[in-house]
C-alpha cells in the first residue's frame, strides 16, 4: 500500500467531502473525531457511507478516524471504508476493534505517553497496518509544546516500532496543525523521508502535492537503482562499485525498494 499523502477531511463538512476526490491525495481520512463537534457527529455518521463513496471516486483509499466513545457505531457506519484511523490507540483498543471482525486495516495514532511506551506491542498486532503520532495530543499529554524538537524523539520511537514489524510509518517531525508554511512542510517531509518514513498526513489540500513529490523517488534515484540492479545481474562478485561507492546486499535491497515505490 503506497501512502505518500493522507488528507484529513471533517466528515461533517459537505463541501470539503464533495471536493476530497479532487485533491490528489493517496488517501482521504474522513474524520469523525476532533475536527467534528460532538453534536454534529451523529449526522456525519449517518452520511458516512455516502461520504466514503464520494471521497474515493478517483481511486484514493478512504479511511475513517473513529472516536473512543463511539468506536463500534463509527465502524458500523463506515460501509466501503478501506480502514480505520484509531485515535488514542492502545493495545486494548486495537484488540477490541480487531475482535469486531471488520477485517480492515487499522492505523494506530499514538497520542499518550503510556501508548508510546507500549508502541512495539501495538505495532506487532496483526490488524495494525501503520502507525503515526498524534502530535498535538501527545504534546498536551506530556505538558509540552508540539514543536519539532519535542516531537522528534517520540515520533522516531513510533517509526522504529513500525519498521521493526514491517508496518507503514507515517508522519513529519512537526505538528500538522501548522499548515500554512509549505516550505517548512517540504523540509520536514524531506527529513522524514531521509529517516525512512513512508508518507504523512495533512489537514489542508495545499500540502498534498508537496507530500506526493517528496515521498516519491526522484528520477535520479530511479536511474541509480536501475544501474545498481543491472550491475548486480552482470557481476558475480558479492560487492562491486558504482560512482565510487561500494555496492553490496543491503544497498541492492535499497535499490529494489526505490523501484517498488516509483510512480507509474
N, C-alpha and C positions, 0 to 999 in steps of 0.2 A: 504494500500500500504506500503510494507516494503522497506525502502531505507536506508540501512546502509552505502553504499558506492556509490558515483556518480563520475565517471571518466570523466573529460573533455578531449575531443579529437578534435584537429583542423580539421574542416570539409574539408579543402583543402589538408590534408596530406594523400595521398592514402595508404601509408604504415601503418600509425597509424590506419586508419579506417579499413583496412583489418584485423588487429590483435585485434581490440577492443573487439570482441566477445569472445576472449580467456582470457580476463583479470580477469574474475570472479566478476566484479562489478555488483551490483544490478541494476545500471542504467548507461548508457552512455549519456553524454551531448555532442552532436555534436555542435561545436562552430562555429558560423558564425561571431562572434564579435571580441573581442580584439586579439585573437590568430591568426586571419587571416588578412593578409594585405588587404587594401581596393581594390587594383587592382586584387586580386585573389578571391574576394567574388562572383562575377558572375559565375565563373567556379565552385566554391564549391556549389553554389545554384543549378546549372544545374545537378550536380551529387548527389544532396542531397537525393532524393528518393532511389537511389541505395545504398547510404551510410547507410541510415536508415535500409534497409533490411539486409545489411551485419552486422551492429553492433548489431542487435537484434537476430541473429541466435541462440544463446544459451539461449534465454529467458529473457535477460536483457531488462528493459524498455529503450526506446530511446527518449530522449528529445533534443530539438534544442534551443540553445541560439540565440536569434534574436536581430537585431540592431534597434536602434531608427529610423534611417533614412529609413530603408527598411523593416519595420516590415511586411507590407502586402505582399510584394514579398517573404520574408522569410517563412511566414506562408503558402502561396500558394504552395511553392515548397516542403513543408515538408510532402509529402504523406506517410502515415504509421507511423508517429511520435506518441508517447504516450502523448506528452505535450510540453510546451514551457517554457524555462527559459527567463524571461523578464528582460533584462538589464535596469538599471536606472529606475526601476519601480516607478510609482506614480499612483494616482487614475485615472487620465485622460488616461494614457496608458493602465491600466487594463480595464477600461470601453471601450476603443476603440477596444482592442483585443477581449474582450468578445462579443462586438457587431458584429464582423466579422463572428461569428457563427460557428467556428470550433467545439465548444463544448468540446475541450480538456482542461485538467487541466493546469493552469498557476502557475508557481513558481516565486515569486516576489523577485528580487535581489534589496535590499535596498542599494543605493550607494551614497546618498547625505543627508545632514542634514535635508532638508525640508521633504523628504520622511520618514526619521527617526521619525520626529515629528508627522507624519501622519500615522504611521505604523499600528495603531489599525484599522483605517478605511480601509487600504489596506488589512489587514488580514481578515476583515469582509466580503470582497467581495465574493460572492458565486463561482466565477470562480477560485479563488485562492486556490490551494491545499497545498501550502507550502511556507515558507519564509526563506530567508538567507540574510546575509550581503555580499556585495561586498567589502571586507576588504580594498583592495588597493585603490579602487576608493573613498571609504568613508574617509579613512585617508587623501588622497590627497585633497578632498573637505574641510576637516577640517583644512588643513595646518599642519597635524600631521604625526607622524611616525606610520606605521602599526605594532606596537609591541603589545604583548598580553595585556599589561596594558591599552593602548589606546583603543583597540578593545573590551575589556571585557564589559564595560557598554553599548555601542550601541548594541552589539550582544545580551546581556541579554534583552534589551528593545524589540528587534525584537523577541526573544524567548518568552517573556511573551505575546506579542501580538498574536503570532501563537498559543500558548497554550490556550489563552483566547477564541479563536474561533475554537478550535479543528482542527487546521491545522498542518501539519508537520513542525518541526523546525530543520533546517539543518545547521551545521557549527561547527567550532572549535574556541577557543579563541586565534587564531593566524592566520597569513596570510598563505594561501595555496601555495603562490609563493615560500616559502622556503620548498622545498620538499625533501631535501637530508637527513635531520635528522629524521630518522624513530622513534628513541627513543622519541624525543620531540613530534612528531605527536601522538605517542601512549599515552603519558602522557596527551596531550591536549584532545585527544579523551576520555580518562577516565574522565577527568574533565568535559567535555561537557555532557557525558552520566550521570554523577552524578547529573547534573542540569536538566536532562530530555530531552536533545536533542535527536533526533531520528537517526541521521546519519550525514554524512559530505561529501563534495566533495573533490576531489584531482586532481592534474594535472600530476601525474606520477603513473603508474600501481604498483609500489613497495609499495605504501600506501594502495592499495585495501585490501590485506589480513589483514592488521593492523586494518582498519576500520571495516571490516566484523567481526573480532573477538571481538573487543571492544564493538561494538553496538549490540551484540547478548547476550542473557542471559547466564551466566555461569552454569555449571552443579550444582554447589552449590545453585545458585538462583532458578533453576528449582526444585531441591529437596525441598527447603524451601517452595516454592509456593505450591507444591503438598501437603506437610504436613499441611500447613495453610488451604487449601481448604478442605482437608479431615477432619480436626478437626472442621472446621466451619459447615460441614454437620452433624457431630456427636453431637455437643453441641447445647443446646437450649438457652444458655446464649448469651447476646449481646456482651460480651467481654470474652476472655479467654487468657491463657498464653501458649506460646511456647518458649523454650530456655530462659526462664526467662524474656521474653518481653510480654507486653500486646498486644493482637491482637483484633482489633475492625474493624468497617466497612471500613475506608479508607485503612487499611492495607490489608484487604481481597481483596479490589478492586485492590491494587497494585499487589497482588499475581496473580489475574486473568490476569492483564496486562502483567506480566512476561511470563506467559504461552502462551499468544496470540502472543508473539514475538519470541518464541523458533523456532529453525531451524528444519525442518522435516528431 
